[in-house]
Amino acid sequence: MSTTVEDVVAKTQDVKIDPKSDDVASNEKITNGTAKEGNHGNETKAKEGAEEEAKQEKVQERMVKKEVPLQLEPKSGVSFPVELDDGKQLSAAGLRKKSMFGVGIKVYGFGMYTDNEKMKEVIKSKTAKCPAKATKEMYQAVIDSDFGMTVKMVIVYTSLTMGMVKKSFDEGLGSAIKKLTGGKNDELIKKLLGEASDDMKLPKDSVIEITRLPGYTLQTTVVGKEVSKVESELLCKAYCYLYLGEDPLDKEAKEKFGMSLLSLF
């Protein structure tokens, strides 16, 4: 039986075409593709995040496992790590003594830590050749500079208060400022430990850290708590002068520091 034009038209009219079917299929394809790409991107980010987290954990594990050698300061009996967490190296250690009622009282042991790379640059810019002994100019270069330097003090006196520490610093820094400038600056000195209460007790092994930061800023922490942060070139110089000036708190410690300076050459 032959097919006529009328039959074809009739069959065509009976077929229902959904005009959206092609668009839906296309959209589904695009959506599925986008979803797959999005999922892939999220998976990649998650993987990268996990890898970075694993790296950080390994770094922390190495830091925890790292054993830093200790160096004994014999006069105070305090052992100091040869390196701080920020990389500063122990350049010298000594003892701060105070005369009370005619008796020399051991107040605190101290360790002097320095950024050796920066210190090396400073010293070599002032001294062309390594001298047989550290010179006054070399010590003065350290006092005048602003590279990173920390003095870690560990209390050895059993009945110390913050008021006693403040009095000691007032006297020492006052004398240093007078030698450097010829005058007084009591208000500046009080800023060093200004926020710490005079009544605060400092039992044996309590730690005070005073750090010279780049930019002539002196930061003080007492038992892990920051009590002051003072920007003053004069205060920084006066504080370093206490340990490295003409009349240091511990002459042997100053000499040891001088040997550390010579070792930089």
Order of alpha helices (4+ residues) and beta strands (2+ residues): alpha-alpha-beta-beta-beta-beta-alpha-alpha-beta-beta-alpha-alpha-beta-beta-beta-beta-alpha-alpha
